[in-house]
Amino acid sequence: MTDQRIEISNILIENAIRPVAIGRKNYLFNGSHDAARRAAMIYSLVSTAKLHDTDPFIYLNDLLTKLPASKTSDIKNFLMPEWKTLQEDK
């Protein structure tokens, strides 16, 4: 191709999927299918927090400390973006 006005690069896509590929590779060594499933759940929660511009540590800390004592009807308060909205109101 001789037209150099368009840069052909997939680096942005590669950077976006790199954490998923690394996580998938790490799940192979979790010891059991159940352990891999739990790791995937935590990975999903961390990714969701990042997607909503929230510190994953703060979100997981709040989730793991308050959720066990919560009622089933309160679960919606721990889902994004509801949780973030409630934190901003404090």
Secondary structure, DSSP 8 states (H G I E B T S, - for coil): ----SS----HHHHHHHHHHHHHHHHHTTSSSHHHHHHHHHHHHHHHHHHHTT--HHHHHHHHHHHGGGS-GGGGGGGSTTHHHHHHHH-
